[in-house]
Amino acid sequence: MARRAAALDRRPDVLVVGGGVQGLAAAMACRERGLGRVLLVERDHLAAGPSGSAAGALCPDSHLDVEGAAFVEFARASLARYEALAVEAGPELRLRWLDWLVVGPAGPRLAELSGIQRLGADDVRRLVPGLAIETPGLLLPRGQAHLNPQRLAAVLAARGGTVATGVEYLGMRVAGGRAEAVQTSHGDLQPGAVILATGLAPPGLLPVEQLRFKGHLAATPPRASPLPVVLTAAGGTALAFALSAERAPTQRLRVVVQPGDVGQ
Ligand SMILES: Cc1cc2nc3c(=O)[nH]c(=O)nc-3n(C[C@H](O)[C@H](O)[C@H](O)COP(=O)(O)OP(=O)(O)OC[C@H]3O[C@@H](n4cnc5c(N)ncnc54)[C@H](O)[C@@H]3O)c2cc1C
């Protein structure tokens, strides 16, 4: 739901920039952790970027060859969180469980994972009548999933605090290494913490390498102290950081970046 500029909370506890899956999930996580008033701003409409046009496949196992076994474990943990969300949201989310038939060079490494069934040609004919594939090494990862990314955006938005669309992040006014204000197309905001989930962070803002990573599957372990930490970053396309441990006057806020926590 779009908010008029005058109605914007100028001093939210957490400001999330970007209404893609990463920003929406981060906003929901902040609400779940009781971090106070959460405001998400999106310059266009929710899920305007890849998050709205993605295929919606949640297939941890398929990431093995590109991202490696540790990532698969991580993505499976993320999928478990989707499952929990699907139970809570019910038919609204419509998460569907799927088995995947994997054909081709991904086969040999994928076979190393637990829960993968190796198929013969007869098995494939039984599963997919009419499919004429004789390739050896066909694999069947079970327990993968699919959802509609637009529905996901709606479900996350309903749990992520206040959402303001049509509001663009323009920059941060920083003086002496301290953030004074977040500048937007609808005026300055003075949040307690900022999460940038704009795909890639705006150029020049952060002196850390930004890792590029594709996918809806991302999760971070719970943190002992909520702030200042990287709240969500493991997706790599979402780069997040906190400005302050406390809800404090903005002149006292300090930019805190922990590259070691970013998408490693
Ligand atoms: C065709 C396609 C198919 C895909 N299929 C899959 C799939 O099946 N499974 C899977 O896991 N992944 C898939 N992906 C990848 C996945 O969609 C992305 O990795 C993921 O959506 C990235 O989410 P994000 O929130 O980081 O970024 P984005 O979706 O890019 O969201 C960032 C948001 O920030 C907003 N924004 C940017 N700058 C500003 C600003 N200055 N102020 C305010 N707002 C701003 C943008 O408008 C956008 O809405 C696919 C991608 C594509 C392109």
The ligand as a Tripos MOL2 file, in Angstrom:
@<TRIPOS>MOLECULE
LIG
   53    58     1     0     0
SMALL
NO_CHARGES

@<TRIPOS>ATOM
      1 C1         14.2170  -14.3820  -15.0740 C.3       1 LIG1
      2 C2         14.6710  -14.7240  -13.6630 C.ar      1 LIG1
      3 C3         14.3100  -15.9400  -13.1090 C.ar      1 LIG1
      4 C4         14.7370  -16.2550  -11.8130 C.ar      1 LIG1
      5 N1         14.3360  -17.4450  -11.2790 N.ar      1 LIG1
      6 C5         14.6840  -17.7550  -10.0050 C.ar      1 LIG1
      7 C6         14.2310  -18.9620   -9.4130 C.ar      1 LIG1
      8 O1         13.5050  -19.7460  -10.0110 O.2       1 LIG1
      9 N2         14.6030  -19.2400   -8.1290 N.ar      1 LIG1
     10 C7         15.4080  -18.3790   -7.4170 C.ar      1 LIG1
     11 O2         15.7190  -18.6730   -6.2630 O.2       1 LIG1
     12 N3         15.8550  -17.2120   -7.9670 N.ar      1 LIG1
     13 C8         15.5080  -16.8860   -9.2240 C.ar      1 LIG1
     14 N4         15.9490  -15.7110   -9.7760 N.ar      1 LIG1
     15 C9         16.8240  -14.8400   -8.9840 C.3       1 LIG1
     16 C10        16.0210  -14.0520   -7.9370 C.3       1 LIG1
     17 O3         14.8330  -13.5560   -8.5300 O.3       1 LIG1
     18 C11        16.8640  -12.8820   -7.4090 C.3       1 LIG1
     19 O4         18.1180  -13.3440   -6.9520 O.3       1 LIG1
     20 C12        16.1600  -12.2020   -6.2470 C.3       1 LIG1
     21 O5         14.8160  -11.8960   -6.5890 O.3       1 LIG1
     22 C13        16.8920  -10.9200   -5.8470 C.3       1 LIG1
     23 O6         16.1210  -10.2970   -4.8610 O.3       1 LIG1
     24 P1         16.5300   -8.8780   -4.2530 P.3       1 LIG1
     25 O7         15.4660   -8.4910   -3.2830 O.co2     1 LIG1
     26 O8         17.9240   -8.9460   -3.7600 O.co2     1 LIG1
     27 O9         16.6220   -7.8840   -5.4950 O.3       1 LIG1
     28 P2         15.5060   -7.2210   -6.4270 P.3       1 LIG1
     29 O10        14.4400   -8.1640   -6.8150 O.co2     1 LIG1
     30 O11        16.3040   -6.5640   -7.5130 O.co2     1 LIG1
     31 O12        14.8310   -6.1270   -5.5120 O.3       1 LIG1
     32 C14        15.4470   -4.9080   -5.2440 C.3       1 LIG1
     33 C15        14.3490   -3.8680   -5.1410 C.3       1 LIG1
     34 O13        14.9730   -2.6470   -4.7280 O.3       1 LIG1
     35 C16        14.3350   -1.5950   -5.4150 C.3       1 LIG1
     36 N5         15.2870   -0.4850   -5.4340 N.ar      1 LIG1
     37 C17        16.4740   -0.4290   -6.0870 C.ar      1 LIG1
     38 N6         17.0650    0.7510   -5.8780 N.ar      1 LIG1
     39 C18        16.2340    1.4550   -5.0580 C.ar      1 LIG1
     40 C19        16.3170    2.7630   -4.4840 C.ar      1 LIG1
     41 N7         17.3490    3.5700   -4.7230 N.pl3     1 LIG1
     42 N8         15.2860    3.1610   -3.6760 N.ar      1 LIG1
     43 C20        14.2290    2.3430   -3.4290 C.ar      1 LIG1
     44 N9         14.1120    1.1140   -3.9710 N.ar      1 LIG1
     45 C21        15.1030    0.6740   -4.7710 C.ar      1 LIG1
     46 C22        14.0450   -2.1510   -6.7990 C.3       1 LIG1
     47 O14        13.0100   -1.4360   -7.4530 O.3       1 LIG1
     48 C23        13.6310   -3.5860   -6.4480 C.3       1 LIG1
     49 O15        12.2350   -3.7210   -6.2640 O.3       1 LIG1
     50 C24        15.5410  -15.3620  -11.0640 C.ar      1 LIG1
     51 C25        15.8860  -14.1320  -11.6390 C.ar      1 LIG1
     52 C26        15.4670  -13.8140  -12.9060 C.ar      1 LIG1
     53 C27        15.8570  -12.4760  -13.4900 C.3       1 LIG1
@<TRIPOS>BOND
     1     1     2 1
     2     2     3 ar
     3     2    52 ar
     4     3     4 ar
     5     4     5 ar
     6     4    50 ar
     7     5     6 ar
     8     6     7 ar
     9     6    13 1
    10     7     8 2
    11     7     9 ar
    12     9    10 ar
    13    10    11 2
    14    10    12 ar
    15    12    13 ar
    16    13    14 ar
    17    14    15 1
    18    14    50 ar
    19    15    16 1
    20    16    17 1
    21    16    18 1
    22    18    19 1
    23    18    20 1
    24    20    21 1
    25    20    22 1
    26    22    23 1
    27    23    24 1
    28    24    25 2
    29    24    26 1
    30    24    27 1
    31    27    28 1
    32    28    29 2
    33    28    30 1
    34    28    31 1
    35    31    32 1
    36    32    33 1
    37    33    34 1
    38    33    48 1
    39    34    35 1
    40    35    36 1
    41    35    46 1
    42    36    37 ar
    43    36    45 ar
    44    37    38 ar
    45    38    39 ar
    46    39    40 ar
    47    39    45 ar
    48    40    41 1
    49    40    42 ar
    50    42    43 ar
    51    43    44 ar
    52    44    45 ar
    53    46    47 1
    54    46    48 1
    55    48    49 1
    56    50    51 ar
    57    51    52 ar
    58    52    53 1
@<TRIPOS>SUBSTRUCTURE
     1 LIG1         1 GROUP 0 **** ****
